[in-house]
Amino acid sequence: MKLFVDRNEEMNTLEQEFQRKESAMVILYGRRRVGKTTLISEFIQDKNALYYLVTEEQETQNRNNFKNMVADFIGSSLLKNASVENWDILFQELVSFPSSEKKVIVIDEFQYLGKSNAAFPSIFQKIWDTILKDAGVMVILCGSLVSMMETQTLNYTSPLYGRRTAQIRLEQIPFQFYHQFYPDKSYKELVEYYSVTGGVPKYIELFQEYDDIYQAIQKNILNRSSFLYDEPNFLLQREVTEIGSYFSLIKTIAAGNQKMSKIAASLECKQTGLTKYLKTLIGLDILEREVPVTEENPERSKRGLYKIKDNFISFWFRFLYPNLSYLESGHTDLVLSKIHQHLVDRQISYVYEDICREKMWQLNHSQNWPFYFSKVGRWWDNENNEIDIVALDPDDNNLILGECKYWNQTVGLNVLTALEQKAKFVDWHKHNRKVWYVLFSINGFTEDLKELAKTREDLLLLR
């Protein structure tokens, strides 16, 4: 069952652009399966819209297909039977056709036109400047190859640079909306499903018919004929060359090597040789570089760690890629057994920390503290001290420290005591600050900790 969930901000942007008196050009892009076409379909369902999906055929075939769609849209049998060799004629016919409603022109997978003809962005620039810009229409250029869309439409060197009136990079759906997809699931089950599907609508949809996360994994990922069995390869093969090098890099990070030096040592290469690959994967939203939230100059920080940002990619490289030989030889049960043993400690517990940090922003606006913080993230030092949540309020020197425990047992006083000890190592406004504490637990708290929390304004417990 397909549901349209979240996307309020994006829909508002599209509606605002539609309401412009002058023409609008919106660049909409994002990774595959993230819901771009669904967003567009929802937006244009009550509008006078022409939607064209570009294929990977040659430009000539796409132009002819587009011509037929324009002919149907304006009801012109003459155009349909004509031979048209220039794109501008088609757009001129389209905008010249009288209509009481504003026209919306959608070109989905726009990047394939530029791929088949490198000059096409220049061709479309001329079409925009001479035909579309003053026609009072709305144009949406959509694409799923992120690097190619940025090159063709957004970069300074692109002929279309400066023409767009808005741009939307569609991200994965946040955890806070997961209950709308799975209304019958418990909070703990929602965390489990999110830890694998990671906010990608297509993956969420595939998992909806299964009552158990492990059954969903077995049917949708471990099965060699399943949709997601080779998904990372499909996602990367059109974005990058040297796909083997990228796979090796992601696998190394998934295995726990997050420092640049450790990644290079594991791959037996120089650190300088990794920069290009890391930058590309960050640009594709697969990786992110994380630094302690207290760092004043994050770009120059020597404590940077590389983390897999995409939950599904993380799961796949932790549990499938190292075990492909077992799966290919038919030993699915063995791989599923490994997932049963380690899904919580190697995947869910880390994702739960991300969920808690996301929750902190919601709490920030709910008057849980007599101030508002402006930054939240993780913290660590060179002495192996780590804190899951650190939130900073530099205006009034407030510091929030928190831990996130995805445990089978309840969280007790020992966790709070350990956190209070680690607070001494956080070198941020050390001599002039107020420290607050927050504890997240998937299975609740001990009675003595709950009683203590009633007496302390600086302690917040969240199950």
WOGI-V26640 format. One record per pair of residues at least 24 apart in sequence whose ideal C-beta (glycine too) atoms are under 10 Angstrom apart, sorted by the first residue. I is the first residue (numbers start at 1). J is the second residue. Records with the same first field share a line. If there is no record, write none. Layout:
I: J, J
This chain:
1: 181, 205, 208, 209
2: 35, 38, 41, 201, 202, 204, 205, 208
3: 38, 177, 180, 181, 183, 201, 204, 205, 208
4: 35, 38, 39, 41, 42, 180, 201
5: 35, 38, 173, 177, 178, 179, 180, 181, 201, 204
6: 35, 39, 171, 172, 173, 174, 176, 177, 178, 180, 199, 201
7: 35, 38, 39, 42, 43, 168, 170, 173, 177, 201
9: 168
10: 35, 36, 39, 42, 43, 168, 169, 170, 171
11: 39, 42, 43, 168
13: 43, 166, 167, 168
14: 39, 40, 42, 43, 44, 47, 104, 138, 140, 166, 168
15: 43
16: 165, 166
17: 43, 104, 138, 139, 140, 164, 165, 166, 168
18: 43, 44, 47, 102, 104, 138, 140
19: 102, 138
20: 102, 136, 138, 165, 166
21: 102, 136
22: 133, 134, 135, 136, 137, 165
23: 95, 102, 103, 105, 128, 131, 132, 133, 134, 135, 136, 137, 138, 139, 163, 165
24: 102, 104, 132, 133, 136, 137, 138, 139, 140, 164, 165, 166
25: 105, 124, 128, 132, 133, 137, 138, 139, 140, 141, 153, 160, 163, 164, 165, 166, 167
26: 104, 106, 138, 139, 140, 141, 142, 164, 165, 166, 167, 168
27: 110, 139, 140, 141, 142, 143, 149, 150, 152, 153, 154, 160, 163, 164, 165, 166, 167, 168, 169
28: 106, 108, 110, 140, 141, 142, 143, 144, 149, 166, 167, 168, 169, 170
29: 110, 111, 141, 142, 143, 144, 145, 146, 147, 148, 149, 150, 152, 153, 154, 167, 168, 169, 170
30: 142, 143, 144, 146, 149, 168, 169, 170, 171, 172, 285
31: 144, 145, 146, 169, 170, 171, 172, 200, 235, 239, 284, 285, 286, 310
32: 144, 145, 146, 200, 202, 231, 234, 235, 238, 239
33: 144, 172, 200, 201, 202, 203, 204, 205, 206, 227, 228, 231, 234, 235, 312
34: 144, 169, 170, 171, 172, 173, 199, 200, 201, 202, 203, 285
35: 170, 171, 172, 173, 199, 200, 201, 202, 204, 205
36: 108, 109, 140, 142, 143, 144, 168, 170, 201
37: 106, 108, 109, 142, 144
38: 170, 201, 202
39: 140, 142, 168, 170, 201
40: 104, 106, 108, 140, 142
41: 106
43: 104, 106, 138, 140
44: 104, 106, 138, 140
46: 101
47: 101, 102, 103, 104, 106, 138
48: 73, 99, 100, 101, 102, 103, 104, 137, 138
49: 73, 101, 102, 103, 104, 105, 106, 138, 140
50: 74, 94, 103, 104, 105, 106, 107, 137
51: 104, 105, 106, 107, 108, 140, 142
52: 105, 106, 107, 108, 109, 110
53: 106, 107, 108, 109, 112, 142
54: 107, 108, 109, 110, 111, 112, 113, 114, 115, 116, 142, 143
55: 109, 112, 113, 116
56: 109, 112, 115, 116, 238
57: 112, 116
58: 116, 117
59: 87, 112, 113, 114, 115, 116, 117, 119, 120, 123
60: 85, 116, 117
61: 116
62: 87, 107, 109, 112, 113, 116, 117, 120
63: 87, 89, 90, 113, 117
64: 90
66: 90, 91, 94, 107, 113
67: 93
69: 94
70: 94, 97, 105
73: 97, 99, 103, 105
74: 98, 99
86: 123, 127
87: 113, 120, 123, 124, 126, 127, 131
88: 123, 124, 126, 127, 130, 131, 132
89: 131
90: 127, 131
91: 124, 127, 128, 130, 131, 132, 135, 137, 139
92: 127, 130, 131, 132, 135
93: 131
94: 131, 132, 135, 137
95: 127, 131, 132, 134, 135, 136, 137
96: 131, 135
99: 137
102: 135, 136, 137, 138
103: 132, 135, 136, 137, 138, 139
104: 137, 138, 139, 140
105: 132, 135, 137, 138, 139, 140, 141
106: 138, 139, 140, 141, 142
107: 139, 140, 141, 142, 143
108: 140, 141, 142, 143, 144
109: 141, 142, 143, 144, 145, 149
110: 140, 141, 142, 143, 144, 145, 148, 149, 152, 153, 160
111: 141, 142, 143, 144, 145, 146, 147, 148, 149, 150, 151, 152, 153, 238
112: 143, 144, 145, 148
113: 141, 143, 152
114: 143, 145, 148, 149, 151, 152, 153, 158, 160
115: 145, 148, 152, 238
118: 152
119: 159
120: 152, 159
121: 151, 152, 153, 157, 158, 159, 160, 161
122: 158, 159, 160
123: 159
124: 152, 153, 159, 160, 163
125: 158, 159, 160, 161, 162, 163
126: 159
128: 159, 160, 163, 164
129: 159, 163
132: 163
133: 163
138: 165
139: 163, 164, 165
140: 166, 168
141: 167
142: 168, 170
144: 170, 235, 238, 239
145: 238, 239, 284
146: 239, 280, 283, 284, 285
147: 238, 239, 240, 280, 283, 284
148: 238, 239
150: 283
169: 285
170: 201
171: 199, 285
172: 197, 198, 199, 200, 201, 203, 204, 285, 309, 310, 311, 312
173: 197, 198, 199, 200, 201, 204
174: 199, 355, 358, 361, 362
175: 199, 311, 351, 352, 354, 355, 356, 358, 359
176: 355, 358, 359, 361, 362
177: 204
178: 204, 355
180: 204
181: 205, 207, 208
182: 207, 208
184: 211
185: 211, 213
187: 355, 442, 463
188: 348, 352, 406, 442, 443
189: 213
190: 355
191: 348, 349, 351, 352, 355, 406, 442
192: 216, 217, 343, 344, 347, 348, 351, 352, 406
194: 311, 348, 351, 352, 354, 355
195: 311, 312, 314, 315, 343, 344, 347, 348, 349, 350, 351, 352, 354, 355, 406
196: 220, 221, 228, 311, 312, 314, 315, 316, 319, 339, 343, 347, 348, 351
197: 228, 311, 312, 315
198: 309, 310, 311, 312, 313, 314, 315, 351, 354
199: 310, 311, 312
200: 228, 231, 310, 311, 312
202: 227, 228, 231
203: 227, 228, 231, 311, 312
213: 339, 343, 348
214: 336, 337, 339, 340, 343
215: 336
217: 315, 319, 320, 335, 336, 339, 340, 343
218: 332, 333, 335, 336, 339
221: 312, 315, 316, 319, 320, 327, 335, 336, 339
222: 319, 320, 323, 326, 327, 332, 333, 335, 336, 339
223: 327, 332
224: 324, 327, 328, 330, 332
228: 312, 315, 316, 320
229: 316, 320, 324, 327
230: 316, 320, 324
231: 312, 313, 316, 320
232: 286, 310, 312, 313, 316, 317, 320, 321
233: 316, 321
235: 284, 286, 310, 312, 313, 316
236: 280, 281, 284, 286, 313
239: 280, 281, 283, 284, 286
240: 277, 280, 281, 284
242: 276, 277, 280
245: 269, 273, 274, 276, 277
246: 277, 278, 280, 281, 284, 286
247: 317, 321
248: 277, 321
249: 274, 277, 278, 280, 281, 286, 287, 306, 317
250: 277, 281, 286, 287, 306, 308, 310, 313, 314, 316, 317, 321
251: 316, 317, 318, 321, 322
252: 306, 317
253: 278, 281, 286, 287, 305, 306, 307, 308, 314, 317
254: 307, 308, 313, 314, 315, 316, 317, 318, 319, 321, 322, 346, 347
255: 317, 318, 321, 322, 346
256: 318, 346
257: 305, 306
258: 289, 290, 304, 305, 306, 307, 308
259: 302, 303, 304, 305, 306
260: 289, 302, 304, 305, 306
262: 305, 306
263: 305, 306
274: 306
278: 306
281: 306, 308, 309, 310, 313
282: 306, 309
284: 309, 310, 313
285: 309, 310, 313
286: 310, 313, 314, 317
287: 313
290: 377, 378, 380
291: 377, 378, 379, 380
292: 377, 378, 379, 380, 381, 386, 387, 390, 426, 427, 428
293: 357, 373, 375, 376, 377, 378, 379, 380, 387, 389, 390, 391, 392, 426, 428
294: 375, 377, 379, 381, 390, 392, 399, 426, 427, 428, 429
295: 377, 379, 428
296: 428
298: 377
302: 382
303: 379, 380, 381, 382
305: 378, 380
307: 350, 354, 378
308: 350
309: 354
311: 347, 348, 350, 351, 354
314: 346, 347, 350, 351
315: 339, 343, 346, 347, 348, 351
318: 342, 343, 346, 347, 350
319: 343, 346, 347
344: 406, 407, 408, 442
345: 406
348: 406, 442
349: 404, 405, 406, 407, 442
350: 388, 404, 406
351: 406
352: 388, 404, 405, 406, 440, 441, 442
353: 378, 388, 389, 402, 403, 404, 405, 406, 440
354: 378, 388, 404
355: 404, 406, 440, 442
356: 388, 389, 402, 403, 404, 405, 406, 438, 439, 440, 441, 442, 462
357: 388, 389, 390, 391, 402, 404, 440
359: 389, 404, 438, 440, 462
360: 389, 390, 391, 400, 402, 438, 440, 462
361: 391
363: 391, 400, 438, 460, 462
364: 391, 393, 400
368: 400, 436, 438, 460, 462
369: 393, 398, 400, 434, 436, 438, 457, 458, 460
370: 396, 398, 434, 436, 457
371: 395, 396, 397, 398, 400, 434, 436
372: 396, 398
373: 398, 399, 400, 436
376: 400, 402
379: 422, 425, 426, 427, 428
380: 422, 425
381: 422, 425, 426, 427
383: 425
385: 421, 422, 423, 424, 425, 426
386: 422, 425
387: 418, 419, 422, 423, 425, 426
388: 419, 438, 439, 440
389: 419, 437, 438, 439, 440
390: 423, 426, 428
391: 436, 438
392: 428, 429, 433
393: 429, 433, 434, 436
394: 428, 429, 433
396: 429, 433, 434
397: 428, 429, 431, 432, 433, 434, 435
398: 429, 433, 434, 435, 436
399: 423, 426, 428, 429, 430, 433, 434, 435, 436, 437
400: 434, 435, 436, 437, 438, 458, 460
401: 426, 435, 436, 437, 438, 439
402: 436, 437, 438, 439, 440, 460, 462
403: 437, 438, 439, 440, 441
404: 438, 439, 440, 441, 442, 462
405: 439, 440, 441, 442, 443, 445
406: 440, 441, 442, 443
407: 441, 442, 443, 444
408: 442, 443
409: 441, 443, 444, 446
410: 441, 442, 443, 444, 445, 446, 447, 449, 450, 463
411: 439, 440, 441, 442, 443, 444, 445, 446, 449, 461, 463
412: 439, 441, 445, 446, 447, 448, 449
413: 445, 446, 448, 449, 451, 452
414: 446, 449
415: 439, 441, 445, 446, 449
416: 445, 449, 452, 453, 456, 459, 461
420: 459
434: 458
436: 460
437: 461
438: 462
439: 463
